[in-house]
Amino acid sequence: MVRGSRLAAFAAAMVLAGRMAGAQVVEVEALVRHGVELRQRGDDLGALAEFQRALGRSGEPRVLAQLALAEQALGRWLDADRHLRAALLSSHDPWIVRNRASLHQAEEQLEAHLGRLRVSGAVEGAEVYANDERVATLPMAEPARVAAGTNVVEVRAPGYVAMTRRVQVEPGQESRETFAFVREAPVPTSPPALQLGSMATPRAPELARGGDAQRALAWVTLATGAAGIGVGVFALARRGGLVTRYDEHRDPECPGTDSATQPTVCAGFLDDIGAMQALAIGGFVGGGALSLLSTVLFATLPPAEEPARGLASVRCGGGPGLAGVSCGGVF
């Protein structure tokens, strides 16, 4: 009796699982069909949302391929390339086999918008980012596929200064960059605080050395702050020139800064304008902060000549006094 009940429960579970799977297949089919209809109407963004929902329910190769085609229509070259290549790996899928010729044609069109980037450096495990997207880890076994045009390449590694560089990648070509890593400066430790009531006080030479170090730090921060402000001024002027160049290409090449899609030349101008604006802000803010710190350091410098208070000394020598000896003290 117990065995029969178990068999019945198992059979019911299998039937339920079959129904759920069938319902999911129907839902995926409906999402894909609706996405294709939206693409035919010219609504690639709406189609993209439908294909993404379908992919969340099924990783079928045809879903990946339809998603890639929508991304290609929207100019999302890297996403389209990644999803299309994954779909084409399914060489025996019936839908892929039937549409392989058109999919290869789409792949060739993508190649006109993509290039390759190879980064080398001496720190194993360093992460490589292109336009804020992680694309590789050093050492690179093969070049990373990136969008053609100007790429903001950043390399990060624990214990080393993060480095950023703008790299121009030509369509179908490989760009190679080498980064020389610089270790981060150690965090300075604060000197021990003087204990109130202690009989020991710093010696005069130590006080002088402390004042010299503070004075040197004040000059360094002043010079660095001035350099930062100079960088801000340069970047601001450079940004103005780039804006003028963009405006010169405004008609008919560049559609305006509020347009979601930009030709390669115009996108390059906008990237450079944004970078110069960020550099100007960083230069002014950093330079101003360092200049303020320098002012505080100069204002709090100890006097150049200051008697060592709290040190007791007694000197004795010949002269009028008890037994012909006189003594004087400084306290």
Buried (B, 14 or more C-beta within 10 A) or exposed (E): EEEEEEEEEEEEEEEEEEEEEEEEEEBBEEBBEBBBEBBEEEBBEBBBBBBBBBBEEBEBBBBBBBBBBBBBBBBBBBBBBBBBBBBBEBEEBEBBEEBBEEBEEBBEEBBEBBBBBBBEBEBEEBBBBBBEEEBBBBEBEEBBBBBBBBBBBBBBBEEBEBBEEEBEBEEEEEBEBEBEBEEEEEEEEEEEEEEEEEEEEBEEEEBBEBBEEBBEBBEEBBEBBBBBBEBBBBBBEBBEEBBEBBEEEEEEBBBEEEEEEBEBEBBBBBBBBEBBBEBBEBBBEBBBEBBEBBBEBBEEEEEEEEEBEEEEEEEEEEEEEEEEEEEEEEE
